[in-house]
Amino acid sequence: MTQAFRIPSAGRLDTGRTLDFTFDGKSFTGLEGDTLASALLANGVHLTGRSFKYHRPRGILSAGAEEPNALVGIHRDEARRTPNVRTTIQELYAGLTAVSQNRWPSLSFDVGAISNLGAPFFSAGFYYKTFMWPRAAWERLYEPVIRRTAGLGVAPDKPDPDHYSNRFAHCDVLVIGGGAAGLAAALAAAEKGASVIIADEQAALGGSLRFESGAEIDGRPGWEWAQETKTALRARDNVRVLTRTTGFGYYAHNMLGLVERLTDHLAEPSPEAPRERLWQVRAKRVVLATGAIERHMVFPDNDRPGVMLASAARTYLNHYGVAVGRKVSVYTAEDSAYAAAIDLKKSGTDVLAIVDLRTDPEGALVEQARSLGIDVFAGHAVTGTEGRLRVRRVSISPVSGGPRRELEIDTLLTSSGWTPAVHLFSQSRGKLAFDEENQRFLPGEYVQDAVSVGACNGTSDLAETVAESLRAGETAAKETGAKKRKTVKFEAQASEDWSSGMAGAAPGAKSGSKAMAFVDFQHDVTAKDIRQAVREGMRSIEHVKRFTTTGMATDQGKTSNIHGLAIASEMLGKPIPQVGLTTFRSPYTPVTFGALVGHGRGKLFEPTRRTPIHSWAEAHGAAFEPVGQWERAWYFPQNGEDMHAAVARECHTTRQAAGIFDATTLGKIEVVGPDAARFMELMYTNPWQKLAVGRCRYGVMLREDGFIYDDGVVGRLAEDRFHVTTTTGGAPRVLNHMEDYLQTEFPELKVWLTSTSEQWAVIAVQGPKSRDIIAPFVEDIDISDEAMPHMSVREGRVCGVPARLFRLSFTGERGFEINVPADYGLSVWEAVWAEGQKYGACAYGTETMHVLRAEKGLIIIGQETDGTVTPDDAGLNWAIGKKKTDFVGIRGLQRPDLVAKGRKQLVGLKTTDPKTVLEEGAQVVADPDQPVPMKMIGHVTSSYWSENCGHSIALALIEDGRERMGEKLFVPMPDGVIEVEVTSTVFFDPDGERTNG
Amino acid sequence: MLLIHCPYCEEERPEPEFRHAGEAHIARAENITELSDEEFERHFFIRSNPKGIAFERWRHMHGCARFFNAARDTLSDKFLVTYKIGTPKPDLSGEIRRK
């Protein structure tokens, strides 16, 4: 297609450099430097989408990030289908494929538009009130249908094939926004010698100089000055210029999140290039130069394609060389829209009329418009529009009453004023102040080291903006210690004034009107909806917002919030600041999850910890399970065994011959120093002073509140040295807990704590043959029962390497744990494994470890305990040193609730049917026939099939459980009630003879 | 992300290096076993949770691993001062916001 609306004499693009693209399958031509919006407009296309709720035809409203309407899908390939892309931001590239959204079968004929006929019924709160009954229908019928009918783009169904990068940066001065204000501030700060980062969301710097035809700075046209300034900044080594980069979040201590778009504008991005880059910038000073956003007018049927913002029309004309229509009128309540009419008129476009709400507009722009022959209808309002897929007629009437007049047009430009973009300021927790005169919120009290300049600070005059920004840049630089004497001085000679305007509904959409006068285009919220919300009792703007969903779409109400607030304030009869303003939240514009996640996905999401023996387990067919960050061998299936069979075999073999287990992940802390025993006395409930060197003890650690925090076997290596083990997941928090007390409560103790978890590989050999298996490898340690009884530790050599050999058992069998330096772990394991083969030993994983310990009633922290279990609850009262006068938790244990009757106590459960294995977490009741909700008296904490016992086993926490031995209890499940008997927690070898067996 | 000055390392480091560790200046009672239930409740469970200046403990977990104290304004997240364990609570009455 020809670009019929391109005006070669206007704009800054090279008309020789054309690019082809498609929209909904139709081919078009645009120019290099176009956005998708400007290229579509150059071809006369305004209709780009259907609205969220009513499926009303919608066109391009703006020329920037605030765009609520013109959202499309950009399809590069099967996996790269980005929904909800703003056409006003998407840069054109050769072969770009865009498709419209939320319409069926086509954009110009959309069946869903039938909901527009029902619009009188779909007012605010409609969904909450209508789809109440029957209750079940919400999930099955209403929600699926509503979700299909309402909505925007469709999310891609394939994994994102692109990658995203992440950078941290520091600077003295960070400038957000590269318009006149930002450029001036950056230049002034850079000249003082400060390190500067300046970021702007557009491809080129210049901000609204892009459309301000009259602007002149430092003796040059504004846009030219901006490009020269950008080049000068780029050339400096203390400045980083980031384009296509949105400052989307302002966080604590002057840290800002910026997202840089690197490939979305390219026809053929390199597959190696990241699509986006997240910048986390820490700045000593922040200069906010984020400009202002023009608001539309709120009047009946103000949403037809062809109705757009005045500044947008100017941008398309002055920058892109596109006339947005042939027959244009303007509807405004302030001056800056006159400039759009004047620029268009001068370009040869037919500008019929300026409809101005103000009764007596005056000034140079008004005079100029009149002198160009444009009719100015002062004191008039637009009271209605017509046109199905494009506006073709508007009705106007005098505000004070009088005859209606109709204008035949194809484009209506509107402006009700400018809203300072205070989003980032507000995110920085700064307090906004209301500017009564101009009906706008401006930065008030700052909480962080920031300053706002230009339009976002309420400064509308360009000369003032430049002067203010130069000052701010220089001051910011000086405050960070920049010392150069150089001061930048220049002025803006011609400027435009953006102040004044109006907020709220214009005449024709006033209270009582049934008209569809849109406040929030993207969520289809009208002035009437907001009034209804107030009538139905919403008093706070926060409630109005949630009831109507105004400002809650992806554009976060950039063009609509002030209008909504003004209408609510009028209805409530309260001034705007008393109605309040909803909170600005990051991100300023939508940010992809990819950018936030960066490289941290898939295998890089979290580190995976593996033991030195991992490769052996892999080679021997282990199944693995994650335990915290550890990847642990779960079981070792042989000859096609399933998990059940493998675990049954491993359990049996270990008790019959021996099992070899990789226990490397156990947490280990070395507690050393002359006061080590005293420190251990305070940290654990057990007594330690009298523990002989070379002996071990099972220790219980409490928090000060008396609940179990961790447990583990502790070996005393010397008078002043303990080898402490912790649960696998508990190692870091146990060390933190110990350090806390050592550093802050008992700093007088001479003790040093060292994490040795990763220093030692631990090979557990358990079972009647365990001693025979390790015997050939143990040098200089006597491992006979007499010399090395159960619960002892020796230092010596195993396989010729230094070792700490523990005699202990987490299975109830005779057992050893060989600790060797991690680097030797694999070769020692392989030697032990080869020897074990001679005795019929097997390797076992975490599942068998769990079953074997449960057969012996040994608890696992986090499984039998949940932070509310005391030693007595767990049957561990024996581990509390009765003569001790102090340890962490000693007072907590005496709390009334912890000593009261009726606490849940750890017991065993045996199912009446020995084959039934209970579900872990299942609730237990005393009477299965009681009405629902039943009184639950406890729950199952561990449950397994026990091959060694020949029946299922379970541990459970049951109210007064130890008094219920032999009692029948019940576990109600969805498919029936399971009968159980309360038993001891020890299911196997109750007398513990096998530790020496 | 906060920037926190570690009084032991004597430099500002980013928040991920640190871990918050609850309210500061609550010493474990020397006679803890003699506390009444009410005293233990106050001692162990009740915290001031102020809006404004809070005295709190931090640990330079991934740095020097030391615990230290800080005064932070919970409204602005600004740190007024960080100081070593054992140093008395600084007098910041002049800094308290007039509300």
Interface residues (C-beta under 8 A of the other chain):
Chain A: Y251 A252 H253 M255 Q280 R282 R429 V447 Q448 E704 D705 N736 E739 D740 Q743 T744 E745 P747 T885 D886 I890 R891 G892 Q894 R895 P896
Chain B: M1 L2 L3 P14 R19 A21 A27 R28 I32 T33 L35 D37 F40 F44 R57 R59 M61 A65 R66 F67 L75 S76 D77 K78 I85 G86
